[in-house]
């Protein structure tokens, strides 16, 4: 049976199979509107990819971070400032990727060591100051105790010493021994030899050579005293014997009138010789001369 389709346009030949209507065969898809639809789709895809990927990374700065360098240097001088700079530099180099992370960490470490050193020194000063204060307190306590003991000792009344009233009566001395008109110490009575000569020189008697010289006092010695000294020395020399003659003569030279007429240097030498001789005689006699 033939189809009743409209006649074909001129130049078109329609086959029977194409003219037959097949409900299962889809018809041709009509084209979308607009001649530039493909280009717009590609641009939109690129925009979507750019939004997903985000902005491009910032370029990494060249060189080492200056804040890290400054933090490490300042940490040796003022550790609080160096610590702050080093922490800020560490945060910044992590964000920017710039070199200087090691310097920032070094500044933090140096600042931490400086902080620990400061704390240790402060502790040492505190402990030393406390020890010094305790030592001073002990010294003050000891001085206070000593002062209290001294005041207590002064407050304690001691034995009252009664002073005897001075007597106007002259001291009584033994009568001298007179030989050939020369008064000798009373102790020479019954003595002979060296003991007699020692008593004439150094006896505790105003008539001994030492007693006569002491009684004459300081200043110019009268010629009468000088003569008496020479006589006493001659008497002692006879009793002391030849062993001590040279020392007696050196001692008597101090009181010889001609010694006072010597030059200063010679006179000083005579005095030195006589003083040494007198010490030797006193030692031989058992007397102590100061």
FENLIN-V953729 format. One record per pair of residues at least 12 apart in sequence whose ideal C-beta (glycine too) atoms are under 7 Angstrom apart, sorted by the first residue. I is the first residue (numbers start at 1). GAP is how many residues later the second one is. Records with the same first field share a line. If there is no record, write none. Layout:
I=GAP, GAP
This chain:
3=16
5=14
60=36, 37, 38
61=35, 37
63=36
64=35, 36, 39
65=24, 27, 28, 33, 34, 35
67=18, 21, 22, 25
68=18, 21, 25, 32, 35, 36, 39
69=31, 34
70=15
71=14, 15, 18, 33, 36
72=14, 31, 34, 35, 38
75=32, 35, 36, 39
76=34
79=32, 35, 36
82=25, 28, 29
83=25, 28
85=22
86=18, 21, 22, 25
87=21
89=15
90=14, 15
173=33
174=12
176=31
177=12
182=49, 53
183=24
184=16, 23, 51
185=14, 15, 18, 20, 22, 23
186=19
187=12, 16, 18
188=12
193=46
194=45, 46, 47
196=43
197=39, 42, 43
198=87
200=32, 35, 36, 39
201=35, 80, 84
202=80, 83, 85
209=20, 23, 24, 27
212=13, 16, 17, 20
213=16
226=29, 31
229=26
230=22, 25
233=15, 18, 19
236=12
244=37, 40
247=30, 33, 34
248=33
250=23, 24, 27
251=23, 26, 27, 30
253=17, 21
254=16, 17, 20
